[in-house]
Amino acid sequence: MQRRLPVRFVDCWDQHFEHAVDAARGVLGNDWPAVYHASPTWRFAMPAGICGDSAWVGVLGPASDRVGRCFPMVIAAPLNRSEAVTQALLQGDHWFDTLARVHARAQADPSIHAEAFDGLVADVAGPGGGDPIAAPQPPQPLDWRSASHWRFPLAQGAAGAAQLAGLWSQLASAGDWCLWWTAGAARVPPTLLATRGLPQPAAYAAFLDAAHAGAPWQSAGDFGHRADAETTQNRRIAFPSAPAIEVAAAPAVAAPRTLLPDDLSELFADLIVPPAPDELPSHLGDVLEDGPVRYRADAALTLVAVDDGLRDPRRQAAAVAHALVDELDVAELAGGVGVLRQRLLASHAPLRRRGEDLLDPVSEDAAVVAAQLNHRHAAVLRIGSAGVWHYRHGQLHALFAAGEAADDGSLGHGGEFDDLLFSRVTAAAPGLGAASDPVCEEAACTVATGDRLLLMATQALVQLPLELLAEALALPSIDGARARIAAAAGFRSPAVHWPLAIIEITP
């Protein structure tokens, strides 16, 4: 299925990626569904002659139909020359991010049918309309003839734009090279790929899971280490009964870009030790030894914070969140999760700056979720790929809903075309320290004895179907519920390393 793409592009693309998907499915085996749906959205740039006479830029992301058939969705725009691609890359990720949000919105909201989706895409202005945010940065010297598939760590922000434009400018004169890059996901770190032509089918599995970046890939640079599943715990909290569920959600907001003061020591005054200017504390990883869950009994506050994606010991965003909640005094926490929200967002800008170091970028992206109980009310907060679900008497409500299924079971109004475009996979969201402004939301609900609140962080968990979560939360024990959810997400680590917490309301 296609809209407004030339036949030559569609024929070339579809035939190639059909073989790529088949190859990746064979490599991943039983892990295929979980890995595929947890895979990131990729941006790409390709020269003329690969898929027709035009150069192309766009995004590529996972999609599936209502019966689970998986296919890579592409949204692309033609450019008439290589220099136009360079210009688009130098303007940063704004245009690409806009397309990625359209793709993510379509995947998360089944009320968007094919015609509405087509309108969203058509409303996006073409690439290359802004001002450059960087100058091309020449890449490291490499013998490009030694491999046809290359992998590099991706810098963030202006440094990433300079890196992309510099590599494109060099490869444009070296043949039919394509660039692919992503901010990362649960199984893929922030990565820049260069392939001679479209990626070989055997190489596509690495787009989904970096653990399969063997042959034909040649890696240049340090990607950090693969993460074990992040950690969490569950808590039982005594709480009086309350009336029926009432949910009220605050709108999503972006962290302001002017949060960084001249003296960063002011910004981190409440962490374990005062940092030096322009630095974050070097020992913050120590606060993760007890796992990513923090529980403040004196304030009835539970927090889960994890560095989403592949493990890198240099990452500190989750540790900053833990340190903040540990150091806040009871009087401050009495102000509700809004106080915690302000303190967390104040740490975003300096964390993001760590990813803009061209020589040694550290890609921060922490998923944070918190719940605070006050009599019969629960106030909740999420930043990034995290969420809270309220379970009562067999009914499950997402407090940060990505969209409910249609009553008739359909996913839209466009028939089979809609089926092939839209699934109920929850969209990933930038978190604390990410290159983009973090998605941050607050919500509230009433709770009663016997209710359960499910707190989950990381993309691997928040995309799980509501039906599965409801079945798990219906189990008699919290431990059983957590084990069911962890198994569905593919976690193989001990229970203390699962990034989910369950709060059970008891008399």
C-alpha positions in Angstrom: 0.0 0.0 0.0 1.3 3.5 -0.8 0.2 7.1 -1.1 1.9 9.7 -3.3 5.2 7.7 -3.7 6.3 6.9 -7.3 5.9 3.4 -8.5 9.7 3.0 -9.0 10.4 3.9 -5.4 7.7 1.6 -4.0 8.7 -1.4 -6.2 12.3 -1.1 -5.2 11.7 -0.5 -1.5 9.0 -3.1 -1.0 10.8 -5.9 -2.7 14.0 -5.2 -0.8 12.5 -4.9 2.6 10.3 -7.9 2.2 13.5 -10.0 1.9 15.0 -8.0 4.8 12.0 -8.8 7.1 12.1 -12.5 6.2 15.8 -12.6 7.0 15.5 -10.8 10.3 12.6 -13.1 11.3 14.8 -16.1 10.7 17.6 -14.6 12.8 15.4 -13.6 15.7 13.2 -16.7 15.8 10.7 -16.6 18.7 12.0 -13.2 19.8 10.8 -11.6 16.6 7.5 -10.0 17.8 9.0 -8.4 20.9 12.2 -7.3 19.2 10.4 -5.9 16.2 7.8 -3.8 18.1 10.5 -2.5 20.5 12.7 -1.4 17.6 13.3 2.3 17.0 12.3 4.7 14.2 15.2 5.3 11.8 15.9 8.4 9.8 17.5 7.9 6.4 19.1 9.8 3.5 19.9 8.1 0.2 21.3 9.4 -3.0 19.7 9.3 -6.5 19.8 6.0 -8.2 19.0 3.8 -5.2 15.2 4.0 -5.4 14.6 6.0 -8.6 16.0 9.1 -10.1 15.7 11.3 -6.9 17.6 11.4 -3.7 15.4 10.6 -0.7 15.1 11.5 2.9 12.6 10.2 5.4 11.8 7.9 8.3 11.4 4.1 8.6 9.6 2.6 11.6 7.9 -0.6 12.7 4.2 -1.2 11.9 1.8 -4.1 11.9 -1.8 -4.9 11.1 -4.5 -6.1 13.4 -3.6 -9.7 13.0 0.1 -9.1 13.7 1.7 -9.0 10.3 4.8 -6.8 10.6 6.2 -4.5 8.0 8.5 -1.4 8.0 6.5 1.8 7.3 8.3 4.4 5.3 7.5 8.2 5.0 9.8 9.8 2.5 10.3 13.0 0.5 12.4 13.4 -2.7 15.2 15.8 -3.1 16.8 16.8 -6.5 20.4 16.8 -5.6 23.0 15.7 -3.0 23.6 19.3 -1.8 19.9 19.5 -0.8 20.4 16.4 1.4 23.4 18.1 3.1 21.3 21.2 3.7 18.5 19.1 5.2 20.9 17.3 7.5 22.5 20.5 8.7 19.2 21.8 9.9 19.0 19.1 12.5 16.3 16.5 13.3 13.3 18.8 13.4 11.8 17.7 10.1 12.7 14.1 10.7 11.3 14.3 14.2 8.0 15.7 12.9 7.7 12.7 10.5 8.6 10.3 13.4 5.9 11.8 15.6 3.3 11.4 12.8 4.4 7.7 12.4 4.3 7.2 16.2 0.9 8.9 16.5 -0.6 6.6 13.9 0.7 3.5 15.6 -0.5 4.7 19.0 -4.0 6.0 18.1 -6.3 3.6 16.3 -8.8 6.4 15.7 -6.5 7.8 13.0 -7.7 6.1 9.9 -5.9 6.0 6.5 -7.3 9.2 5.2 -6.5 11.1 8.4 -3.0 9.7 8.4 -2.5 10.8 4.8 -3.6 14.3 5.8 -1.1 14.4 8.7 1.7 13.5 6.4 0.6 15.9 3.7 0.6 18.7 6.3 4.3 18.3 7.0 6.3 20.9 5.2 9.1 19.6 3.0 12.7 19.2 4.2 15.3 21.9 3.9 13.3 24.9 4.9 15.2 26.0 8.0 18.5 27.5 8.9 21.6 25.3 9.5 22.4 24.6 13.2 25.9 23.3 12.5 28.7 23.1 10.0 29.7 19.7 8.5 32.2 17.8 10.7 34.7 15.7 8.7 34.4 12.0 9.7 37.3 10.0 11.0 39.6 8.6 8.2 38.4 5.1 7.2 39.0 2.8 4.3 35.4 2.7 3.0 36.4 -0.1 0.6 36.9 -2.5 3.4 33.2 -2.9 4.2 29.8 -2.1 2.7 28.0 -1.7 6.1 29.4 0.7 8.8 28.2 1.5 12.3 29.1 4.6 14.4 27.9 6.1 17.7 25.5 9.0 17.0 26.1 12.4 18.7 23.1 14.4 19.7 21.8 17.9 18.8 24.0 20.2 16.7 27.0 17.7 17.0 24.8 15.0 15.5 23.8 17.3 12.6 27.5 18.1 11.9 28.4 14.4 12.1 25.7 13.4 9.6 26.4 16.2 7.1 30.1 15.6 7.3 29.7 11.9 6.6 27.2 12.5 3.8 29.4 15.0 2.1 32.3 12.6 2.1 30.4 9.5 1.0 28.5 11.4 -1.7 31.6 11.3 -3.8 32.4 7.7 -3.0 29.4 6.0 -4.6 25.9 5.0 -3.7 26.1 5.2 0.1 22.9 5.6 2.2 22.8 6.9 5.8 20.5 5.6 8.5 20.4 7.0 12.1 18.3 6.7 15.2 18.2 8.1 18.7 17.9 4.6 20.0 15.5 2.3 21.7 15.4 -0.6 24.1 17.8 -2.8 22.1 19.6 -0.3 20.0 21.9 2.6 21.1 21.9 5.9 19.4 23.5 4.9 16.1 24.5 6.1 12.7 24.8 3.6 9.9 26.3 3.8 6.4 25.3 1.2 3.8 26.4 0.9 0.2 23.0 0.8 -1.4 20.1 -0.5 0.7 21.1 -2.7 3.6 21.6 -6.3 2.8 18.7 -8.5 4.1 21.2 -10.2 6.5 22.0 -6.8 7.9 18.5 -5.7 8.8 18.3 -7.6 12.1 20.8 -5.0 13.5 18.3 -2.3 12.8 16.0 -4.0 15.3 18.5 -5.3 17.9 22.2 -4.2 18.1 23.1 -7.6 19.5 22.9 -8.9 15.9 25.3 -6.3 14.4 27.8 -8.9 13.3 28.6 -9.6 9.7 28.3 -7.7 7.4 28.6 -4.8 9.8 31.9 -3.1 10.6 31.7 -1.0 13.8 33.8 2.2 14.4 33.5 3.7 17.9 32.4 2.8 21.4 28.7 2.0 21.8 28.8 1.1 25.5 27.6 -2.2 26.8 24.4 -4.2 26.4 22.0 -3.6 29.3 20.6 -6.3 31.4 16.9 -5.6 32.1 16.6 -2.7 34.4 15.6 -3.2 38.0 12.5 -2.6 40.1 10.5 -3.7 43.1 6.9 -3.8 44.2 5.4 -2.2 47.3 2.3 -2.9 49.3 0.7 0.2 50.8 -2.1 0.4 53.3 -4.8 2.8 52.3 -8.5 3.5 53.2 -11.3 2.8 50.8 -12.6 5.3 48.3 -15.4 5.8 45.8 -15.3 4.8 42.1 -12.4 5.7 39.8 -12.1 9.2 38.6 -9.2 10.2 36.3 -8.0 13.7 35.4 -4.9 14.2 33.3 -2.8 17.3 32.9 -1.6 18.1 29.3 1.8 17.0 28.1 4.5 19.7 28.3 8.0 20.0 27.0 10.9 20.9 29.2 11.9 24.6 28.6 15.1 25.1 26.7 16.3 27.9 29.0 16.8 25.9 32.2 20.6 25.9 32.2 22.0 28.5 34.6 25.5 30.0 34.3 26.5 28.0 37.4 25.4 24.4 37.2 26.2 23.9 40.9 22.9 25.8 41.6 21.1 23.3 39.4 22.3 20.3 41.3 22.6 21.7 44.8 20.3 19.0 46.2 22.2 16.0 44.8 24.5 13.9 46.9 27.5 16.1 46.4 27.6 19.6 44.7 28.9 19.2 41.1 31.6 21.3 39.6 30.4 23.9 37.0 29.4 22.3 33.6 29.7 18.8 35.1 27.4 16.2 36.6 28.4 14.2 39.7 30.8 11.4 38.6 29.6 8.9 41.2 25.9 9.0 40.6 25.9 5.4 39.4 26.4 4.3 43.0 22.8 5.3 43.8 21.5 2.5 41.5 23.0 -0.3 43.6 19.6 -0.8 45.2 17.8 -0.9 41.9 15.7 1.8 40.1 12.8 1.9 42.6 12.8 4.5 45.3 10.1 4.4 48.0 9.7 7.2 50.5 7.5 5.9 53.3 7.5 9.3 54.9 5.8 10.8 51.8 4.0 7.7 50.4 5.9 8.1 47.2 7.1 5.4 44.8 9.5 6.2 41.9 10.9 4.1 39.2 13.7 5.6 37.0 15.8 3.6 34.5 18.2 4.5 31.7 16.2 3.4 28.7 18.0 1.5 26.0 21.4 -0.2 26.0 23.6 -0.1 29.0 26.3 2.5 29.2 28.1 3.0 32.5 28.6 6.7 31.7 24.8 7.4 31.6 23.5 9.3 34.7 20.0 10.5 34.0 18.3 7.7 36.1 20.8 8.2 38.9 20.0 11.9 38.9 16.3 11.1 39.3 17.0 8.7 42.2 19.3 11.2 43.9 16.7 14.0 43.7 13.9 11.9 45.2 16.3 10.7 48.0 17.4 14.2 48.9 14.0 16.0 48.8 12.8 16.6 52.4 9.3 15.7 53.6 8.1 19.3 53.4 9.0 19.5 49.8 7.4 16.2 48.9 4.3 17.3 50.7 3.8 19.7 47.8 3.0 16.7 45.6 4.5 15.3 42.4 4.6 18.8 40.8 7.6 19.6 43.0 9.4 16.5 41.9 8.5 17.3 38.3 10.0 20.7 38.5 13.3 19.4 40.0 13.5 16.6 37.4 12.9 18.9 34.4 15.5 21.3 35.8 18.1 18.5 35.3 17.2 17.8 31.7 19.3 20.5 30.0 22.7 19.7 31.5 22.0 16.0 30.9 21.2 16.6 27.3 24.4 18.6 26.8 26.4 15.4 27.5 25.1 13.9 24.2 26.3 16.9 22.2 30.0 16.2 22.9 31.3 15.2 19.4 34.3 13.3 20.7 32.7 11.4 23.6 28.9 11.7 23.4 26.8 10.2 26.2 23.3 9.6 25.1 21.0 10.1 28.1 17.4 9.0 28.0 15.8 8.0 31.3 12.2 6.8 31.7 10.8 8.0 35.0 7.4 7.3 36.6 6.2 8.2 40.1 3.1 7.8 42.2 2.2 9.5 45.5 -0.7 8.6 47.7 -2.6 11.1 49.8 -5.6 9.6 51.6 -7.9 8.3 48.8 -6.1 10.1 46.0 -3.1 9.0 43.9 -1.1 11.6 41.9 1.2 10.3 39.2 3.9 11.6 37.0 5.7 10.2 34.0 8.7 11.4 31.9 9.6 9.5 28.7 8.6 6.0 27.9 6.8 5.2 31.1 3.3 4.9 32.3 0.8 4.1 35.1 -2.2 1.8 35.0 -5.0 1.6 37.5 -6.7 -1.8 38.0 -10.0 -2.3 39.8 -12.4 -5.3 39.8 -11.2 -6.6 36.4 -11.1 -3.2 34.8 -7.8 -1.6 33.7 -7.4 2.1 33.0 -4.3 3.7 31.5 -3.7 7.0 33.3 -1.6 8.2 30.4 -3.6 6.7 27.6 -2.2 6.4 24.1 -5.7 5.8 22.6 -8.4 3.2 23.2 -9.4 0.6 20.7 -12.5 1.2 18.7 -15.7 -0.3 20.1 -16.3 -2.5 17.0 -12.8 -3.8 17.1 -11.7 -2.0 13.9 -8.6 0.1 13.7 -10.0 2.8 11.5 -12.2 3.5 8.5 -10.0 2.6 5.6 -10.3 -1.1 5.5 -7.3 -3.3 4.8 -5.1 -0.2 4.2 -5.8 0.9 7.8 -5.0 -2.7 9.0 -1.6 -2.5 7.4 -0.8 0.9 8.8 -2.0 0.9 12.4 -1.4 -1.2 15.4 -1.8 -0.6 19.2 1.9 -0.4 19.9 2.5 2.5 22.3 4.7 5.2 20.9 8.1 5.7 22.4 8.7 9.1 24.1 11.9 11.1 24.8 12.9 11.0 28.4 15.1 12.8 30.8 18.3 14.0 29.1 17.2 12.9 25.6 18.1 15.0 22.6 14.5 16.1 22.2 12.5 17.8 24.9 11.0 15.2 27.2 7.4 14.1 27.2 6.2 14.9 30.7 2.7 14.4 32.1 0.8 14.4 35.4 -2.5 12.7 36.2 -4.6 11.8 39.2 -7.1 9.2 40.3 -9.0 8.0 43.3 -8.1 4.6 44.7 -9.9 2.1 47.0 -9.0 -1.0 49.0 -8.1 -3.8 46.6 -7.0 -1.5 43.8 -3.6 -1.9 42.2 -1.4 0.7 40.5 1.1 -0.6 37.9 4.1 1.6 37.3 6.3 0.6 34.3 9.2 2.3 32.6 11.1 1.5 29.3 9.8 1.0 25.9 9.8 -2.7 26.2 7.1 -2.6 28.9 4.9 0.4 27.9 4.1 -1.1 24.5 2.6 -4.3 26.0 -1.2 -4.8 25.2 -3.7 -3.7 27.8 -5.3 -7.1 27.7 -2.1 -8.8 28.8 -1.6 -6.3 31.6 -5.2 -6.8 32.8 -4.8 -10.6 32.8 -1.6 -10.2 34.8 -3.0 -7.8 37.4 -5.9 -10.2 37.9 -3.6 -12.8 39.3 -3.8 -13.4 43.1 -0.3 -12.3 44.0 1.8 -9.3 43.1 4.8 -11.5 42.4 2.8 -13.6 40.0 1.5 -10.4 38.2 5.0 -9.0 37.9 6.4 -12.3 36.6 3.7 -12.5 33.9 4.4 -9.0 32.7 8.2 -9.5 32.7 7.9 -12.8 30.8 5.8 -11.0 28.1 8.4 -8.3 27.8 11.1 -11.0 27.3 13.0 -10.3 30.6 15.3 -13.1 31.6 17.0 -11.4 34.6 16.1 -11.9 38.3 12.9 -10.3 39.5 14.8 -7.5 41.2 15.9 -6.3 37.8 12.4 -5.8 36.3 11.5 -2.2 35.6 8.0 -2.4 37.0 6.4 -1.8 40.3 2.9 -2.7 41.6 1.3 -0.8 44.5 -1.6 -2.7 46.1 -4.0 -0.7 48.2 -4.8 -2.6 51.4 -7.0 -1.7 54.4 
